[in-house]
Amino acid sequence: MPAARKNTTARFLLYPAVAVSLNVGLAALLTNTYKCCDESAQEWLSIASSLSNLLSNASIAIVTLTFSLTVLSIQIASQTYSPRLLDDFLQDPISQFAVSVNLGAYAYSFFLQYWLFEDDNNSNNNTDGIPILAIHFLSIHMLTVLLMFVVFIHYFVNNFRLESILHRATEASWHAAQKLEEALSNQTGLKKDDEDLPTVPTTAYKVLADYSGYLCKYNLNAVVADATRLDLVIRYHPNIGEFVAEGSLLAYVWDANSTTTNASGDDDGETKRRPSFKHRVLTGKSSVGSRHSLGEHASIDNHQTELAVEEKLGRIIAKGLEITTARSGELDVLLGVQQLTDVAVRALSAAVNDPFTAVQALDYLSTLFGRLARLSFPIGCAKDKNGVVRCTSPRRSFAYLLSILDAIRFYGKDDLQVMYRLIRFYGDLGATVKMVGKYQDRISTILAQMEQCMQVCRDKYPDDNSVEKKSIQELYDYSMSLIVTSQAGRPMLQQNEAIEKDLTDLETTYVKPTSQFFDTLKDEHKVAMKSVHESSTREE
């Protein structure tokens, strides 16, 4: 049901359907309430007919315009920025509410007109009266339609700007990271980065996916009871946001006591009395009894047994995850990073050739990663009441999220402004991690990314005396000093810390004119240029 509800909402069906239903019911209720039977009834009927026609025409026109603008904007946004931005617009409440209000107004006017004139034809010139209150509600609907149209146009103009798109992607990814951190902390156990996950034995079963889709979330607690009852250990394989293809690996499952042996290598007495792994899975019982392999399933051949075990394990595994056809950003931190990176890469393509849009995307990426640097990115783990690990799930590491930006370095290596901003991005992020005081192992990843940027610049500008190479090297040295001198809990300027410089002093290729430059000028130009040069030198 949750997946069906999500898909219905995303397809513009739920809110309009509710609005139409409510307005049909409202029209039916008001047509039988507060009727006027005096000589002005016929005049009210004429007014109702005019308002109803006007409202119907206006609402349908506005619905058409609203839907057309939304579809057009989605198409432009997907082509210019990223196709992964589509879900944000499809699930936006303003667009859904605008369509719902207009369709609801149309349904109200249509059914009101139908009931009014049906009553008029069947009651001999309105002996029952005209529902005045229902006609007044036509005016309210008209005002609501016009107001919603103005609100939608304002939303349309403001929210399809580049800054708004980048801001939404940043906030969505950050909220997903927070929810994921909270969801993992609510598990019955929590694996830190320095803890070892259970080692998968060679006797483990591989549970394969029986359908394709995107992994939206894990619910490890839903599997703990079955895993404890059958004495199993489960280790899920795909990450949240990853596409799971039919027939691909979904999880490893093995007997929790498969490695429990005594010093001589033989099973102890209790293990000998335990039912086998297959027997427990097929029967759903883990009680100690006679040591037959399959009990009542002994007559089944080996191939059928394996199929039955795989089917039972698949049902257990399916309880702990949710796979949908559409990718959801609810807990998918990677989605927001990919959206922002897509915007930067598309801006650097030959068709767009807009490097400053890529710089803007890096601005918002710096905001996002500055927040993500404060999160632990723990491994999902569920334990039973005895503290035994029963189920684990993987997670995206900070280094993996940072590696998504490699595409910006690859496609932006020919643009000096993009490389400036990318080096500053890593410098600011490294300083932030140092200031946080935790997760210092991430510094090495950031430094490696900075070195790769410098290697690209060295290949692009091999001449050490070029102004481009010097400006990049100066910015690199400054960014390194930010990382090295930053300290946790020490906001005051340190003795060896460099004072932050104005970016105009770093990201510039300006140099003073040389004597060789003056020699190339004409005589009348030399006098003027030298006087300007001397005056600027005195000012410095």
C-alpha positions as a printed NumPy array, in Angstrom:
array([[  0.   ,   0.   ,   0.   ],
       [  2.706,   2.627,   0.753],
       [  4.275,   2.112,  -2.671],
       [  0.893,   2.282,  -4.388],
       [  0.024,   5.458,  -2.504],
       [  3.362,   7.03 ,  -3.46 ],
       [  2.929,   6.177,  -7.142],
       [ -0.646,   7.481,  -7.151],
       [  0.405,  10.796,  -5.649],
       [  3.299,  11.17 ,  -8.069],
       [  0.991,  10.679, -11.048],
       [ -1.363,  13.556, -10.253],
       [ -4.228,  11.201,  -9.447],
       [ -4.832,  11.325,  -5.73 ],
       [ -5.362,  15.046,  -5.028],
       [ -7.487,  15.769,  -8.14 ],
       [ -9.632,  12.699,  -7.476],
       [-10.257,  13.825,  -3.898],
       [-11.041,  17.391,  -5.029],
       [-13.511,  16.237,  -7.673],
       [-15.252,  13.885,  -5.241],
       [-15.601,  16.566,  -2.557],
       [-16.964,  19.147,  -4.973],
       [-19.492,  16.718,  -6.462],
       [-20.696,  15.955,  -2.957],
       [-20.785,  19.663,  -2.109],
       [-22.859,  20.425,  -5.212],
       [-25.294,  17.627,  -4.364],
       [-25.635,  18.916,  -0.787],
       [-26.109,  22.606,  -1.599],
       [-28.663,  22.045,  -4.365],
       [-31.042,  20.798,  -1.664],
       [-30.253,  23.569,   0.838],
       [-31.75 ,  27.07 ,   1.248],
       [-33.91 ,  27.344,  -1.856],
       [-35.517,  30.605,  -3.018],
       [-39.116,  30.439,  -4.34 ],
       [-39.968,  34.122,  -4.944],
       [-40.242,  36.003,  -8.252],
       [-36.466,  36.488,  -8.436],
       [-35.862,  32.729,  -8.783],
       [-35.705,  32.876, -12.548],
       [-33.156,  35.705, -12.369],
       [-31.013,  33.637, -10.008],
       [-31.239,  30.739, -12.41 ],
       [-29.919,  32.922, -15.219],
       [-27.064,  34.148, -13.017],
       [-26.214,  30.571, -12.062],
       [-26.118,  29.536, -15.711],
       [-23.761,  32.397, -16.635],
       [-21.436,  31.863, -13.668],
       [-21.375,  28.122, -14.19 ],
       [-20.413,  28.457, -17.853],
       [-17.77 ,  31.065, -17.018],
       [-16.282,  28.967, -14.234],
       [-16.235,  25.823, -16.355],
       [-14.475,  27.529, -19.238],
       [-11.971,  29.302, -16.972],
       [-11.109,  26.23 , -14.899],
       [-10.547,  24.009, -17.916],
       [ -8.394,  26.675, -19.583],
       [ -6.312,  27.143, -16.433],
       [ -5.934,  23.387, -15.937],
       [ -4.71 ,  23.068, -19.509],
       [ -2.27 ,  25.948, -19.051],
       [ -1.058,  24.657, -15.686],
       [ -0.473,  21.156, -16.946],
       [  1.183,  22.392, -20.157],
       [  3.544,  24.703, -18.288],
       [  4.445,  21.952, -15.839],
       [  5.186,  19.41 , -18.558],
       [  7.141,  21.967, -20.598],
       [  9.175,  23.008, -17.588],
       [  9.914,  19.418, -16.676],
       [ 11.114,  18.75 , -20.204],
       [ 13.339,  21.827, -20.237],
       [ 14.702,  21.07 , -16.763],
       [ 15.492,  17.468, -17.694],
       [ 17.293,  18.517, -20.866],
       [ 19.147,  21.484, -19.412],
       [ 19.884,  20.321, -15.886],
       [ 19.178,  16.696, -15.022],
       [ 16.504,  14.053, -15.766],
       [ 16.711,  13.083, -12.088],
       [ 14.921,  16.328, -11.231],
       [ 11.62 ,  15.042, -12.647],
       [ 10.419,  13.477,  -9.405],
       [ 10.762,  16.777,  -7.552],
       [  8.352,  18.507,  -9.923],
       [  5.914,  15.61 , -10.237],
       [  5.559,  15.362,  -6.465],
       [  5.447,  19.107,  -5.853],
       [  2.298,  19.961,  -3.839],
       [  1.74 ,  23.342,  -5.531],
       [  1.312,  21.81 ,  -8.989],
       [ -0.955,  19.087,  -7.658],
       [ -3.013,  21.569,  -5.639],
       [ -3.421,  23.914,  -8.616],
       [ -4.74 ,  21.111, -10.812],
       [ -6.967,  19.862,  -7.995],
       [ -8.576,  23.257,  -7.333],
       [ -9.396,  23.827, -10.984],
       [-10.739,  20.331, -11.631],
       [-12.777,  20.536,  -8.438],
       [-14.27 ,  23.864,  -9.529],
       [-15.136,  22.433, -12.934],
       [-16.789,  19.372, -11.361],
       [-18.803,  21.623,  -9.024],
       [-20.071,  23.895, -11.813],
       [-20.821,  21.01 , -14.16 ],
       [-22.88 ,  18.995, -11.689],
       [-24.566,  22.087, -10.261],
       [-25.688,  23.094, -13.729],
       [-26.846,  19.562, -14.438],
       [-28.953,  19.342, -11.273],
       [-30.333,  22.857, -11.6  ],
       [-31.635,  22.488, -15.119],
       [-32.754,  18.909, -14.584],
       [-34.875,  20.193, -11.697],
       [-36.031,  23.057, -13.895],
       [-37.282,  20.695, -16.584],
       [-38.99 ,  18.33 , -14.173],
       [-40.633,  20.713, -11.718],
       [-42.738,  23.107, -13.806],
       [-40.847,  26.365, -13.588],
       [-39.001,  25.778, -10.332],
       [-41.857,  25.311,  -7.864],
       [-39.27 ,  23.83 ,  -5.494],
       [-37.122,  26.956,  -5.637],
       [-33.569,  27.845,  -6.623],
       [-30.629,  26.884,  -4.306],
       [-29.211,  30.358,  -3.633],
       [-26.353,  29.111,  -1.424],
       [-25.132,  26.761,  -4.146],
       [-25.083,  29.674,  -6.622],
       [-23.107,  31.842,  -4.185],
       [-20.516,  29.102,  -3.934],
       [-19.918,  29.541,  -7.664],
       [-18.48 ,  32.986,  -6.882],
       [-16.283,  31.506,  -4.158],
       [-14.99 ,  28.897,  -6.587],
       [-14.297,  31.579,  -9.174],
       [-12.195,  33.594,  -6.715],
       [-10.375,  30.453,  -5.617],
       [ -9.53 ,  29.514,  -9.208],
       [ -8.175,  32.996,  -9.965],
       [ -6.177,  33.097,  -6.719],
       [ -4.698,  29.654,  -7.351],
       [ -3.73 ,  30.712, -10.865],
       [ -1.779,  33.694,  -9.499],
       [ -0.113,  31.492,  -6.868],
       [  0.897,  28.935,  -9.469],
       [  2.37 ,  31.552, -11.823],
       [  4.386,  32.987,  -8.913],
       [  5.569,  29.496,  -7.997],
       [  6.357,  28.708, -11.611],
       [  8.475,  31.832, -12.128],
       [ 10.426,  31.5  ,  -8.877],
       [ 10.912,  27.769,  -8.481],
       [ 12.247,  27.039, -11.945],
       [ 15.211,  29.351, -11.482],
       [ 18.576,  27.641, -11.299],
       [ 19.182,  28.672,  -7.695],
       [ 15.831,  27.214,  -6.599],
       [ 16.491,  23.933,  -8.39 ],
       [ 19.94 ,  23.583,  -6.849],
       [ 18.607,  24.532,  -3.417],
       [ 15.845,  21.9  ,  -3.583],
       [ 18.291,  19.188,  -4.608],
       [ 20.637,  20.17 ,  -1.773],
       [ 17.934,  20.218,   0.878],
       [ 16.397,  16.954,  -0.356],
       [ 19.724,  15.148,  -0.138],
       [ 20.445,  16.594,   3.303],
       [ 17.021,  15.6  ,   4.654],
       [ 17.524,  12.112,   3.196],
       [ 20.886,  11.836,   4.978],
       [ 19.348,  12.929,   8.272],
       [ 16.426,  10.513,   7.956],
       [ 18.778,   7.69 ,   7.044],
       [ 20.986,   8.416,  10.049],
       [ 17.922,   8.485,  12.282],
       [ 16.502,   5.305,  10.774],
       [ 19.759,   3.452,  11.326],
       [ 19.985,   4.663,  14.921],
       [ 16.512,   3.195,  15.545],
       [ 17.675,  -0.292,  14.611],
       [ 18.208,  -2.799,  17.4  ],
       [ 21.954,  -2.48 ,  16.89 ],
       [ 24.382,  -0.148,  15.218],
       [ 27.638,  -0.969,  13.503],
       [ 30.345,   1.636,  13.695],
       [ 32.916,   2.021,  10.975],
       [ 35.594,   0.37 ,  13.082],
       [ 33.522,  -2.753,  13.737],
       [ 33.778,  -5.801,  11.54 ],
       [ 30.722,  -7.137,   9.792],
       [ 30.001, -10.856,  10.064],
       [ 32.139, -12.78 ,   7.619],
       [ 30.156, -14.58 ,   4.947],
       [ 31.008, -18.302,   5.115],
       [ 31.422, -20.456,   2.028],
       [ 28.275, -22.369,   2.97 ],
       [ 26.047, -19.252,   2.778],
       [ 23.023, -19.148,   0.502],
       [ 22.764, -16.45 ,  -2.138],
       [ 19.246, -15.037,  -2.312],
       [ 18.529, -13.529,  -5.741],
       [ 16.029, -10.827,  -6.638],
       [ 12.905, -12.105,  -8.397],
       [ 11.987,  -8.673,  -9.821],
       [ 13.773,  -5.457, -10.806],
       [ 13.579,  -1.985,  -9.317],
       [ 15.272,   0.615,  -7.138],
       [ 15.98 ,  -0.15 ,  -3.5  ],
       [ 14.201,   2.547,  -1.475],
       [ 14.714,   1.501,   2.122],
       [ 15.68 ,  -1.222,   4.575],
       [ 13.637,  -2.346,   7.578],
       [ 15.996,  -4.711,   9.339],
       [ 13.886,  -4.966,  12.474],
       [ 11.168,  -6.717,  10.466],
       [ 13.553,  -9.614,   9.808],
       [ 15.083, -10.031,  13.273],
       [ 12.265, -12.222,  14.631],
       [ 12.465, -14.74 ,  11.768],
       [ 16.259, -14.738,  11.79 ],
       [ 16.32 , -15.349,  15.544],
       [ 13.688, -18.085,  15.412],
       [ 15.531, -19.934,  12.631],
       [ 18.985, -19.012,  13.991],
       [ 20.076, -17.286,  10.775],
       [ 22.381, -14.408,   9.885],
       [ 21.426, -12.153,   6.948],
       [ 23.714,  -9.737,   5.134],
       [ 22.012,  -7.588,   2.504],
       [ 24.078,  -6.655,  -0.538],
       [ 22.679,  -3.618,  -2.49 ],
       [ 22.805,  -0.035,  -1.265],
       [ 19.805,   2.283,  -0.938],
       [ 19.189,   3.941,  -4.289],
       [ 20.872,   1.134,  -6.216],
       [ 19.08 ,  -0.573,  -9.083],
       [ 18.424,  -4.235,  -8.339],
       [ 18.151,  -6.29 , -11.525],
       [ 16.086,  -9.453, -11.596],
       [ 18.339, -12.398, -10.818],
       [ 21.059, -10.273,  -9.168],
       [ 22.345, -10.821,  -5.651],
       [ 20.032,  -9.534,  -2.939],
       [ 21.459, -11.014,   0.266],
       [ 23.605, -13.7  ,   1.829],
       [ 21.985, -15.991,   4.396],
       [ 23.754, -18.567,   6.53 ],
       [ 23.46 , -20.611,   9.705],
       [ 24.512, -18.564,  12.724],
       [ 26.328, -21.621,  14.123],
       [ 27.904, -22.764,  10.885],
       [ 31.368, -21.847,  12.176],
       [ 30.85 , -23.057,  15.741],
       [ 33.249, -25.956,  16.236],
       [ 35.426, -27.232,  19.043],
       [ 39.202, -27.343,  19.063],
       [ 39.327, -30.641,  17.164],
       [ 37.156, -29.235,  14.412],
       [ 34.064, -31.329,  15.288],
       [ 30.671, -29.915,  16.209],
       [ 29.857, -29.837,  19.884],
       [ 27.032, -31.898,  21.288],
       [ 24.422, -29.181,  21.173],
       [ 25.172, -28.439,  17.521],
       [ 24.86 , -32.14 ,  16.686],
       [ 21.386, -32.23 ,  18.179],
       [ 20.228, -29.119,  16.305],
       [ 18.141, -29.572,  13.143],
       [ 19.977, -28.784,   9.948],
       [ 19.835, -25.376,   8.27 ],
       [ 17.506, -26.604,   5.506],
       [ 15.241, -28.334,   8.001],
       [ 14.819, -25.162,  10.061],
       [ 14.087, -23.033,   6.989],
       [ 11.54 , -25.479,   5.532],
       [  9.738, -26.29 ,   8.768],
       [ 10.114, -22.93 ,  10.47 ],
       [ 11.252, -24.705,  13.664],
       [ 14.593, -24.542,  15.453],
       [ 13.898, -26.903,  18.366],
       [ 16.433, -29.559,  19.225],
       [ 15.386, -33.016,  18.132],
       [ 16.583, -36.069,  16.264],
       [ 19.265, -35.221,  13.776],
       [ 17.58 , -36.052,  10.496],
       [ 18.304, -33.642,   7.68 ],
       [ 14.826, -32.74 ,   6.489],
       [ 12.333, -34.628,   8.669],
       [  9.027, -34.787,   6.84 ],
       [ 10.739, -33.349,   3.744],
       [ 13.107, -36.34 ,   3.435],
       [ 11.226, -37.712,   0.428],
       [ 11.824, -34.557,  -1.601],
       [ 14.716, -34.777,  -4.034],
       [ 17.691, -32.48 ,  -3.607],
       [ 16.798, -30.079,  -6.444],
       [ 13.281, -29.518,  -5.15 ],
       [ 14.676, -29.03 ,  -1.664],
       [ 17.019, -26.295,  -2.843],
       [ 14.17 , -24.541,  -4.642],
       [ 11.977, -24.74 ,  -1.563],
       [ 14.755, -23.349,   0.659],
       [ 15.402, -20.478,  -1.765],
       [ 11.691, -19.643,  -1.853],
       [ 11.407, -19.578,   1.94 ],
       [ 14.549, -17.479,   2.302],
       [ 13.306, -15.083,  -0.384],
       [ 10.112, -14.462,   1.567],
       [ 12.101, -13.677,   4.708],
       [ 14.506, -11.372,   2.871],
       [ 11.653,  -9.475,   1.189],
       [ 10.316,  -8.371,   4.582],
       [ 13.393,  -6.27 ,   5.25 ],
       [ 13.474,  -4.087,   2.144],
       [ 11.322,  -2.102,  -0.252],
       [ 11.934,  -2.104,  -4.014],
       [  9.953,   0.183,  -6.335],
       [ 10.032,   0.942, -10.042],
       [ 10.721,   4.659,  -9.447],
       [ 13.738,   5.913,  -7.564],
       [ 12.845,   7.71 ,  -4.345],
       [ 14.906,  10.397,  -2.623],
       [ 13.39 ,   9.709,   0.787],
       [ 16.516,   7.969,   2.128],
       [ 18.716,   8.154,  -0.969],
       [ 21.576,  10.55 ,  -0.175],
       [ 23.284,   9.734,  -3.448],
       [ 20.374,  11.041,  -5.521],
       [ 20.876,  14.669,  -4.502],
       [ 24.632,  14.475,  -5.108],
       [ 24.002,  13.032,  -8.562],
       [ 21.436,  15.73 ,  -9.35 ],
       [ 23.852,  18.546,  -8.513],
       [ 26.678,  16.831, -10.363],
       [ 24.426,  16.307, -13.39 ],
       [ 23.697,  20.031, -13.508],
       [ 27.415,  20.829, -13.475],
       [ 28.329,  18.214, -16.098],
       [ 25.532,  19.227, -18.475],
       [ 26.575,  22.861, -18.133],
       [ 30.098,  21.865, -19.197],
       [ 28.89 ,  19.991, -22.284],
       [ 29.596,  21.419, -25.723],
       [ 25.873,  21.96 , -26.341],
       [ 25.437,  24.234, -23.292],
       [ 28.989,  25.509, -22.599],
       [ 28.08 ,  27.379, -19.414],
       [ 30.919,  26.899, -16.896],
       [ 29.509,  29.403, -14.405],
       [ 26.447,  27.206, -13.95 ],
       [ 28.866,  24.424, -13.043],
       [ 30.483,  26.785, -10.526],
       [ 27.05 ,  27.443,  -9.003],
       [ 26.43 ,  23.719,  -8.71 ],
       [ 29.756,  23.38 ,  -6.886],
       [ 28.65 ,  26.137,  -4.51 ],
       [ 25.653,  24.055,  -3.454],
       [ 27.716,  20.863,  -3.392],
       [ 30.039,  22.556,  -0.911],
       [ 27.02 ,  23.3  ,   1.287],
       [ 25.785,  19.724,   1.07 ],
       [ 29.134,  18.057,   1.761],
       [ 29.861,  20.494,   4.574],
       [ 26.763,  19.105,   6.285],
       [ 27.414,  15.492,   5.344],
       [ 30.888,  15.765,   6.879],
       [ 29.209,  15.878,  10.301],
       [ 27.388,  12.551,   9.85 ],
       [ 28.827,   9.167,  10.745],
       [ 27.349,   7.072,   7.882],
       [ 26.958,   3.975,  10.098],
       [ 26.316,   0.473,   8.829],
       [ 22.788,  -0.781,   9.416],
       [ 22.729,  -3.619,  11.906],
       [ 19.952,  -5.418,  13.778],
       [ 20.663,  -7.618,  16.804],
       [ 18.498,  -9.936,  18.826],
       [ 17.878,  -9.549,  22.545],
       [ 21.069, -11.492,  23.306],
       [ 23.195,  -9.078,  21.275],
       [ 23.777, -11.498,  18.392],
       [ 24.001,  -9.814,  14.992],
       [ 21.108, -11.097,  12.908],
       [ 20.913,  -8.708,   9.977],
       [ 23.154,  -6.08 ,   8.367],
       [ 22.842,  -3.681,   5.436],
       [ 25.537,  -1.732,   3.56 ],
       [ 25.825,   2.028,   3.293],
       [ 27.344,   4.599,   0.98 ],
       [ 30.663,   5.759,   2.333],
       [ 31.738,   9.391,   2.416],
       [ 34.55 ,   8.574,  -0.026],
       [ 32.084,   7.088,  -2.506],
       [ 29.825,  10.158,  -2.392],
       [ 32.862,  12.367,  -2.956],
       [ 33.938,  10.296,  -5.951],
       [ 30.719,  11.267,  -7.795],
       [ 32.355,  14.663,  -8.379],
       [ 35.058,  13.046, -10.527],
       [ 32.881,  13.754, -13.567],
       [ 33.156,  17.504, -12.895],
       [ 36.941,  17.267, -12.826],
       [ 36.97 ,  15.223, -16.029],
       [ 34.672,  17.487, -18.041],
       [ 35.749,  20.758, -16.432],
       [ 39.506,  20.367, -16.738],
       [ 39.616,  22.783, -19.688],
       [ 37.938,  25.622, -17.798],
       [ 40.015,  27.603, -15.335],
       [ 37.08 ,  28.864, -13.241],
       [ 35.74 ,  25.37 , -12.697],
       [ 39.129,  24.097, -11.542],
       [ 39.501,  27.098,  -9.232],
       [ 36.155,  26.321,  -7.602],
       [ 36.814,  22.593,  -7.403],
       [ 40.116,  23.075,  -5.578],
       [ 38.476,  25.549,  -3.201],
       [ 35.671,  23.039,  -2.665],
       [ 38.105,  20.395,  -1.447],
       [ 40.024,  22.912,   0.648],
       [ 36.899,  24.184,   2.405],
       [ 35.607,  20.632,   2.914],
       [ 38.904,  19.469,   4.394],
       [ 38.924,  22.412,   6.79 ],
       [ 35.339,  21.613,   7.798],
       [ 36.212,  17.987,   8.547],
       [ 39.18 ,  19.126,  10.639],
       [ 36.976,  21.573,  12.54 ],
       [ 34.37 ,  18.879,  13.225],
       [ 37.068,  16.87 ,  14.975],
       [ 35.656,  13.46 ,  14.054],
       [ 36.089,  11.162,  11.083],
       [ 39.631,  12.365,  10.415],
       [ 40.182,   9.43 ,   8.06 ],
       [ 38.171,  11.394,   5.483],
       [ 40.995,  13.93 ,   5.218],
       [ 43.119,  11.499,   3.213],
       [ 40.286,  11.063,   0.702],
       [ 39.939,  14.834,   0.304],
       [ 43.696,  15.291,  -0.132],
       [ 43.748,  12.56 ,  -2.774],
       [ 40.991,  14.358,  -4.688],
       [ 42.901,  17.637,  -4.482],
       [ 46.028,  15.98 ,  -5.813],
       [ 44.094,  14.549,  -8.75 ],
       [ 42.849,  18.061,  -9.551],
       [ 46.4  ,  19.369,  -9.471],
       [ 47.58 ,  16.537, -11.704],
       [ 44.933,  17.482, -14.273],
       [ 46.071,  21.105, -14.093],
       [ 49.721,  20.135, -14.497],
       [ 48.852,  18.203, -17.622],
       [ 46.749,  21.087, -18.925],
       [ 49.339,  23.788, -18.128],
       [ 52.789,  22.164, -18.323],
       [ 54.606,  25.529, -18.304],
       [ 55.452,  26.375, -14.694],
       [ 55.823,  30.039, -15.605],
       [ 52.345,  30.399, -17.081],
       [ 50.025,  32.685, -15.161],
       [ 47.324,  29.982, -15.131],
       [ 49.651,  27.45 , -13.561],
       [ 50.883,  29.944, -10.965],
       [ 47.379,  31.022,  -9.954],
       [ 46.236,  27.424,  -9.585],
       [ 49.316,  26.512,  -7.558],
       [ 48.782,  29.49 ,  -5.261],
       [ 45.153,  28.499,  -4.692],
       [ 46.191,  24.902,  -4.062],
       [ 48.784,  25.979,  -1.465],
       [ 46.25 ,  28.217,   0.217],
       [ 43.645,  25.423,   0.353],
       [ 46.217,  23.048,   1.802],
       [ 47.081,  25.588,   4.501],
       [ 43.394,  25.817,   5.433],
       [ 43.23 ,  22.055,   5.937],
       [ 46.528,  21.772,   7.804],
       [ 45.991,  24.659,  10.224],
       [ 42.299,  24.081,  11.037],
       [ 41.701,  22.559,  14.465],
       [ 38.626,  21.26 ,  16.206],
       [ 37.232,  23.502,  18.922],
       [ 39.689,  26.302,  18.139],
       [ 37.799,  29.076,  16.354],
       [ 40.52 ,  31.666,  17.109],
       [ 43.245,  32.334,  14.577],
       [ 46.241,  30.088,  15.235],
       [ 49.832,  31.264,  15.239],
       [ 50.769,  29.5  ,  11.986],
       [ 47.373,  29.9  ,  10.291],
       [ 47.168,  31.881,   7.095],
       [ 44.694,  34.752,   7.063],
       [ 41.941,  34.001,   4.561],
       [ 42.647,  35.869,   1.362],
       [ 40.332,  37.677,  -0.972],
       [ 39.473,  35.386,  -3.85 ],
       [ 40.392,  38.166,  -6.277],
       [ 43.964,  37.832,  -5.033],
       [ 43.964,  34.084,  -5.701],
       [ 41.746,  33.327,  -8.67 ],
       [ 43.27 ,  35.786, -11.116],
       [ 45.752,  35.626, -13.949],
       [ 46.722,  39.307, -13.72 ],
       [ 50.475,  40.099, -13.71 ],
       [ 52.345,  43.372, -13.974],
       [ 53.58 ,  44.376, -17.419],
       [ 57.171,  43.354, -18.084],
       [ 59.898,  45.297, -19.81 ],
       [ 59.574,  42.968, -22.79 ],
       [ 55.936,  43.994, -23.068],
       [ 56.843,  47.695, -23.156],
       [ 59.411,  47.052, -25.875],
       [ 56.656,  45.779, -28.177],
       [ 54.688,  49.058, -27.947],
       [ 54.92 ,  52.055, -30.205],
       [ 56.756,  55.097, -28.889],
       [ 53.613,  57.165, -28.307],
       [ 52.067,  54.259, -26.388],
       [ 55.132,  53.603, -24.235],
       [ 54.947,  57.006, -22.56 ],
       [ 51.294,  56.607, -21.625],
       [ 51.627,  53.018, -20.406],
       [ 54.756,  53.702, -18.339],
       [ 53.093,  56.661, -16.609],
       [ 50.098,  54.448, -15.703],
       [ 52.427,  51.701, -14.501],
       [ 54.433,  54.098, -12.327],
       [ 51.296,  55.584, -10.748],
       [ 49.92 ,  52.135,  -9.891],
       [ 53.26 ,  51.17 ,  -8.358],
       [ 53.24 ,  54.256,  -6.125],
       [ 49.693,  53.432,  -4.963],
       [ 50.758,  49.929,  -3.923]])
